Amino acid sequence: MATQAHSLSYAGCNFLRQRLVLSTLSGRPVKIRKIRARDDNPGLRDFEASFIRLLDKITNGSRIEINQTGTTLYYQPGLLYGGSVEHDCSVLRGIGYYLESLLCLAPFMKHPLRIVLRGVTNDQVDPSVDVLKATALPVLKQFGIDGESLELKIVRRGMPPGGGGEVIFSCPIRKVLKPIQLTDPGKIKRIRGMAYSVRVSPQMANRIVDSARSILNKFIPDIYIYTDHMKGINSGKSPGFGLSLVAETTNGTFLSAELTSNPQGQGAAVLPEDLGRNCAKLLLEEIYRDRIFAAFEELFPDYV
């Protein structure tokens, strides 16, 4: 068994998820020191502790040690086990915070993973479940991870600060990943989106769609934005609305943008028309940046 003396050592809270995910995949233990040591509230945050508990649930035999102040973490990964798991995520971060790491780990489990995550499905910090479903799953399929068992389903929506959302993610296992080459992003061929609203008027989503289309219709005709208004127990614990947009290219590349209304009791009220227009402009800006990088790559291939 590896000792702490032979573990990789890091300092600070930066890239905490990435370090723990890579440690789990490689099987090498890590020790992270000085986690917000000079902060007024030192140590791990609740959402980081929740992420560590999630890693413990999907692995078998992991060893986790945290000092009394929470400023030092030792993590010795166990076997990626998988199976059926349920986890209550911290409402301080979105479910996307946890899903991003699960997408990296799920294909390498011993048993196919089926996990139920509860918490905030859409917020202003992390990628929403809608965006990950539209962009990350197609990337996994290009690596040969596909089939009916690859699924990301939103059962309930949850907006901050109360949360109350529920997501089911299932993924098959693969011994070998198919190599891919993505050098030419291609040209934009269609735009899809999802306008959602919970515990507010259903007309909010329709107003978002109309305002977003007023911008996007000037550039491409193939646009379809779905509306999703959940009621009752499926609408979570807090009101809110938002929009996620995804542009797909001819070569299977996806560019996304999203905006969400301010959480209840925080910040100024946001009009759905403004949110729709701003989200459409964010998507166009993302496409513009992608075009600039592609042009730079063609002119200076040695610098990329």
C-alpha positions in Angstrom: 0.0 0.0 0.0 1.3 3.4 -0.9 2.2 5.7 1.9 1.8 9.5 2.2 5.5 9.9 1.7 5.1 8.5 -1.9 2.1 10.5 -2.8 2.0 13.5 -5.2 1.9 16.8 -3.3 0.1 19.9 -4.2 -0.7 23.2 -2.5 -3.9 25.3 -2.8 -7.5 24.7 -3.8 -7.0 25.3 -7.5 -7.8 22.4 -9.9 -9.0 20.3 -6.9 -11.4 18.3 -9.1 -8.9 17.7 -11.8 -6.3 16.5 -9.4 -8.7 14.1 -7.7 -10.0 12.8 -11.1 -6.5 12.2 -12.5 -5.5 10.6 -9.2 -8.5 8.2 -9.5 -7.7 7.3 -13.2 -4.0 6.8 -12.6 -4.3 5.1 -9.2 -1.7 7.5 -7.7 -2.4 9.0 -4.2 -2.3 12.8 -3.8 -1.9 15.1 -0.8 -3.2 18.6 -1.2 -2.0 21.1 1.5 -2.8 24.8 2.3 -6.4 24.7 1.0 -7.4 28.3 1.6 -5.0 28.4 4.5 -5.0 32.2 4.6 -8.7 32.7 4.0 -11.1 34.0 6.8 -12.9 30.7 6.3 -10.1 28.2 5.7 -10.4 24.7 4.4 -12.6 22.7 2.0 -16.0 24.2 1.1 -19.2 22.2 1.4 -19.5 21.5 -2.4 -15.9 20.2 -2.4 -16.6 17.9 0.5 -19.7 16.7 -1.3 -17.5 15.9 -4.4 -15.1 13.9 -2.3 -18.0 11.9 -0.9 -19.2 11.3 -4.4 -15.8 9.9 -5.3 -16.0 7.6 -2.3 -19.4 6.3 -3.4 -18.3 5.4 -7.0 -15.0 3.8 -5.9 -14.2 0.8 -3.7 -11.4 1.0 -1.1 -10.6 4.7 -1.3 -8.7 6.2 1.6 -9.6 9.8 2.5 -8.0 11.8 5.3 -8.8 15.4 6.1 -7.3 17.3 8.9 -9.3 19.1 11.6 -9.2 22.5 9.9 -9.9 21.1 6.4 -6.8 22.6 4.9 -5.0 19.3 4.2 -6.5 16.5 2.1 -4.9 13.1 1.5 -6.6 10.9 -1.1 -5.6 7.4 -2.0 -7.9 6.2 -4.8 -9.6 2.8 -4.8 -11.1 0.8 -7.6 -13.6 2.5 -9.9 -16.6 0.3 -9.1 -19.7 2.0 -10.5 -23.1 0.4 -10.1 -26.2 2.1 -8.9 -25.5 5.2 -6.8 -27.5 8.1 -5.4 -25.9 11.4 -4.3 -27.3 14.7 -2.9 -25.1 17.5 -4.3 -24.4 20.7 -2.5 -26.8 23.5 -3.6 -23.8 25.9 -3.6 -22.8 24.5 -7.0 -24.7 23.1 -9.9 -25.0 19.4 -10.7 -22.8 20.1 -13.7 -19.9 20.6 -11.3 -20.2 16.9 -10.4 -21.2 15.6 -13.9 -18.1 17.0 -15.6 -15.9 14.7 -13.5 -18.3 11.7 -13.8 -18.1 12.0 -17.6 -14.4 11.4 -17.4 -14.6 8.5 -14.9 -17.8 6.7 -15.9 -16.4 4.7 -19.0 -13.6 3.1 -16.9 -15.8 1.6 -14.1 -15.8 -2.1 -13.3 -19.6 -2.0 -13.6 -21.8 0.3 -15.8 -22.6 3.4 -13.8 -26.2 4.6 -13.1 -26.3 7.5 -10.8 -29.1 9.8 -9.5 -27.9 13.3 -8.6 -30.0 15.8 -6.7 -29.5 19.5 -6.4 -29.3 22.5 -8.7 -29.6 21.7 -12.4 -29.2 25.2 -13.8 -27.2 28.1 -12.2 -24.9 30.9 -13.3 -21.6 29.2 -12.4 -21.4 25.7 -13.7 -22.4 24.2 -17.1 -26.1 23.2 -17.0 -27.3 19.7 -17.5 -28.9 20.8 -20.7 -25.6 22.0 -22.2 -23.7 18.9 -21.0 -26.4 16.7 -22.6 -26.2 18.5 -25.9 -22.4 18.8 -26.1 -20.6 16.3 -23.9 -22.6 13.2 -24.8 -21.9 13.5 -28.6 -18.2 13.8 -27.7 -18.4 10.6 -25.7 -20.1 8.9 -28.7 -17.2 9.9 -31.0 -14.9 7.9 -28.6 -17.0 4.8 -29.1 -19.0 5.2 -25.9 -22.6 4.9 -27.1 -25.7 2.7 -27.0 -29.0 2.9 -25.2 -27.3 2.8 -21.8 -25.7 6.2 -22.4 -28.3 8.6 -21.1 -28.6 11.9 -19.3 -32.1 12.6 -18.2 -33.6 15.6 -16.3 -36.3 14.3 -14.0 -36.8 17.5 -12.0 -35.4 21.0 -12.5 -33.9 22.8 -9.6 -32.9 26.5 -9.5 -30.7 28.2 -6.9 -30.8 28.8 -4.0 -33.2 26.0 -3.0 -32.3 23.4 -5.6 -34.7 20.4 -5.7 -33.6 19.1 -9.1 -32.9 15.5 -10.0 -30.9 14.0 -12.8 -30.2 10.4 -13.9 -26.9 9.7 -15.6 -26.0 6.2 -17.0 -23.0 5.3 -18.9 -21.6 2.0 -20.4 -18.1 0.8 -19.8 -15.4 0.5 -22.5 -12.0 -1.2 -22.3 -10.6 0.7 -25.2 -11.5 4.2 -26.5 -11.6 4.9 -30.2 -9.1 7.6 -31.2 -10.5 10.7 -32.9 -9.1 13.7 -34.8 -10.9 17.0 -34.5 -8.8 19.5 -36.4 -11.4 21.2 -38.7 -14.4 22.5 -36.7 -16.5 23.0 -39.9 -19.2 25.5 -40.5 -22.3 26.1 -38.5 -25.3 24.2 -39.9 -27.9 24.4 -37.2 -28.7 25.9 -33.8 -30.8 24.2 -31.1 -31.8 25.4 -27.7 -33.8 24.9 -24.6 -35.8 27.7 -22.8 -36.9 26.5 -19.4 -38.9 28.0 -16.6 -40.0 26.8 -13.2 -42.4 28.3 -10.6 -43.0 31.3 -12.9 -45.5 31.9 -15.7 -45.1 29.5 -18.7 -45.0 32.6 -21.0 -41.5 33.4 -19.7 -40.0 30.6 -21.9 -42.0 31.7 -25.0 -40.8 35.3 -24.5 -37.2 34.1 -24.2 -37.5 32.1 -27.5 -39.0 35.0 -29.4 -36.2 37.4 -28.3 -33.4 34.9 -29.0 -34.8 34.2 -32.5 -34.9 37.9 -33.3 -31.1 37.9 -33.2 -30.3 34.4 -34.6 -32.7 34.5 -37.5 -30.5 37.1 -39.2 -27.6 34.5 -39.5 -29.0 31.0 -40.1 -32.5 29.6 -40.9 -32.2 26.2 -39.2 -33.1 27.2 -35.6 -35.3 25.4 -33.2 -35.6 26.3 -29.5 -37.6 24.0 -27.3 -39.5 25.2 -24.3 -39.7 23.3 -21.0 -42.0 24.3 -18.2 -42.1 21.9 -15.2 -44.8 22.1 -12.6 -45.4 20.8 -9.1 -42.8 18.6 -7.5 -40.8 18.5 -10.7 -40.2 22.3 -10.6 -37.8 22.2 -7.6 -37.9 24.6 -4.7 -37.0 28.0 -6.2 -38.4 30.0 -9.1 -36.3 30.9 -12.2 -35.9 30.7 -15.9 -33.1 30.5 -18.5 -31.9 29.6 -21.9 -29.2 27.3 -23.3 -28.1 27.4 -26.9 -26.0 25.0 -28.9 -24.6 25.5 -32.4 -23.6 22.3 -34.3 -21.1 22.4 -37.2 -20.9 20.2 -40.3 -18.0 18.2 -38.7 -19.8 17.4 -35.5 -18.4 20.2 -33.3 -20.6 21.9 -30.7 -20.4 25.4 -29.4 -22.7 26.5 -26.6 -23.8 29.5 -24.6 -26.3 29.8 -21.7 -27.8 32.3 -19.3 -29.9 32.0 -16.2 -32.0 34.4 -14.2 -30.7 35.7 -10.9 -31.4 33.5 -7.9 -34.4 34.5 -5.8 -33.5 37.3 -3.5 -30.2 38.0 -5.2 -29.5 40.8 -7.7 -31.9 42.7 -9.8 -34.8 41.2 -11.7 -34.0 40.0 -15.2 -36.5 40.4 -18.1 -36.9 37.3 -20.3 -36.5 39.4 -23.4 -33.1 40.7 -22.3 -31.9 37.2 -21.2 -32.9 35.7 -24.6 -31.1 38.5 -26.6 -28.0 38.4 -24.4 -27.7 34.6 -24.7 -28.0 34.7 -28.5 -25.2 37.3 -28.6 -23.1 35.1 -26.3 -23.5 32.2 -28.7 -22.5 34.4 -31.7 -19.5 35.6 -29.8 -18.5 32.0 -29.1 -18.8 31.2 -32.8 -16.7 34.3 -33.7 -13.9 33.3 -31.3 -13.9 29.8 -32.8 -13.6 31.2 -36.3 -10.6 33.4 -35.2 -8.8 30.4 -33.7 -9.4 28.3 -36.8 -8.0 31.1 -39.0 -5.0 31.5 -36.8 -4.4 27.8 -36.9 -4.4 27.9 -40.7 -2.0 30.8 -40.9 0.4 29.7 -38.1 0.1 25.9 -37.7 3.5 25.7 -35.9 2.2 27.9 -33.0 -0.9 25.8 -32.2 
